Amino acid sequence: MLLKSTRNDDVTARFREAIFIGLAPDGGLYYPAEEIDFTGLYSRFDRGTPFNTIATEMTAAFLKDETDREGAARIVDRAFTFEPALVEVGEGIKILELFHGPTCAFKDFGASFLASSMEEFLKDRVERAIILTATSGDTGSAVARAFYGKKNIDVVILYPSGRVSPLQEKQLTTLGGNIHALEVEGSFDDCQRMVKEAFNDSSLKKEFGLSSANSINIGRLFPQSFYYVWARMQMDENPLFCVPSGNFGNITAGLYASHWGLPAERFIAATNANNVVPDFLETGVYRPRPSQTTHSNAMDVGAPSNFERMEVLYERDVENFRRQIQGDWVTDRETEETMVRVYRDYNYLMCPHTAVGYLAAERYRQNFGKKAVITLSTAHPGKFVEVVDQVLGIQPELPPELRSLLNKEKKAELVKSDVGEIEKYLRAHF
């Protein structure tokens, strides 16, 4: 699969190269350059097709020039010891639960696939890779767990001090071994800027073999398309997909699946107060801005990286965006009210991110007709004990994967929000 940079069509790479490069040399993001038509492939799937079968067939087709079907199956089977679930909550709305993986968040799908792919492609090589990634919460924990103990790979995670939940922080900082945590005095946008600046330093990148596991890495984005395909196969009609969005990797994966032939009605990009993309869809002007802190902290992104991929996909034409994407945003007060109402009416406990998506789905159905909507549930409510307790006055039951973290010791190095801190850390430890 030939990939190109969003900033320069002359900058290209194959998939197995791109997953180790992460960010393209010109600072752009890799995207599939070839026209992909999976219509025939999708037609072979139905309601009973297992998730791992869909993932294997899509991987084998996507990487047909880089690995055989057995290699694709190895990548998928190592990556996915878990699968999504689809449950109906209220009239016309189904929730796609993506939190049944090892860190109880949707990012387990992308991180596990990326780690498994790197392991597959490194097995005959002597090089060592250092994964450098920024997180607003769930990415870092998923990446840490996915890469923990992998041979020839170290992971350095940057997260904003005081801006992730205590449980998320435990997931980032308690593994040790080949997982290293940097607690940044700043916002997620600062963490993301530091990572991008490190990747733009070509000598530093080459010296330490830097790669990324953020959704800027195509190896994490591609597998997120699998669960859109699986969910669509469970439906009798073309659904809308409502996607709680922060860095916009999750919705971009769905847009790719649709662009490759998956029948879907529309997509709803649901954000919290960091409504940069809904504002763009309304005004036609893209204005990134500093992020605001909200209950749905993993979506507190003021300059979403994956907007670059969306621009390429829609040829930088806002009307093309509007034909497929509807924007909406939800306040913290509305998030709280939705969490309370859904728990009261349906006995369904949801995390604040899922509540953002659920309310946007309800509003779409009220304003544009009673279409079937699949809302992506991005994290288990147990990851946000403090918010759930504050809003509902109850303590969500923690899955075993989270409960085991409570008494573990945090290990992180506090650093300033300057890219020089990354170089200093790399030189001291590697």
PyMOL commands that set and color helices and strands:
alter all, ss='L'
color gray80, all
select helices_A, chain A and resi 15-21+39-42+51-62+69-79+107-122+138-147+166-173+188-200+202-208+218-233+249-259+276-283+297-299+307-313+318-324+332-346+352-368+381-392+400-403+419-429
alter helices_A, ss='H'
color red, helices_A
select strands_A, chain A and resi 2-5+12-14+30-32+85-88+93-97+129-134+153-160+179-185+210-211+240-244+267-271+325-329+373-377+413-416
alter strands_A, ss='S'
color yellow, strands_A
deselect
rebuild
show_as cartoon
